[in-house]
Amino acid sequence: MKNSAMLFVPLLLLASLVLASDNIATLRGGPISGEAEPPKIAEVENKDIKRVRNYPMQPPTIPHSVRDYRVDLNSNKCLSCHSRKQTGQSQAPMVSVTHYMDRDGNFLADVSPRRYFCQQCHVVQTNAPSLVGSDFKDIDQLLSEEK
């Protein structure tokens, strides 16, 4: 008797949820009537212009397309231009010296393994519209408002 009561209560709750699902208010404002048109994929900006950073220690954004760049355990396409050895020829900015340090602060001959996968921190920019408004002010704006 006890086991059947333990089974009956969840089934009763499930049935009530199914019956009530027709009356649930949704953010869509009603039932889904059809397939919505997906937004177009934003295009990657390819301007090769350095952008202003919004806060100290912000990783710089990537000002060019990195589509089909190979970055894996065996190769890193980014370093073919941005490594210390290649910047003279490529005229690309060298990666920060912090990328050549291990976690104990010792300098290495090559890029540290923990800084090897560039797109963990650096991102390309797109022409996508802002999804959420922002009232962010950097430190210079805040200091100038105090005066």
C-alpha positions, 0 to 999 in steps of 0.5 A: 500500500505504501509503495503504491501511494509513493508512485501515485503522488508523482504521477498525479503531479505529472498529470496536473503539469501536463493539463496545466501546460496549455495555460502557461504564460510564456515570454513569447506571448503565445504558442509557437506558430512557426519557425522564426527567421534566424538572424544573419551571422555577423561579419568579422571586421577585417580592418587591422586597426588597434582598438582602444581597450576598455579596462586595464589588462584587457586582452587586445581584440583581434583586428583581422579574420582568423578563419581557418587558423590552425591552433592545436598542440602541433602548430599555432598560426597566430605565432607565425606573425606575432612571435618574437622571431617573426615580428620584424618580417611581418610587422605585426605586434609581438605578443606580450612578454607575459606570454613568455613567462611561466606561472612562477614568473620565470622567462621561457625561450618560447611562448608558455603553454598556458598562453599558447591557445590565443582565442581563450582570451583574444577575440575577433570583432564583428559588426553584430548589434549590441544585444544588451545596453551598457552604461559602462564608463572607463576610469578616465570618464569617471575621473573627469566627471568628479572634477 
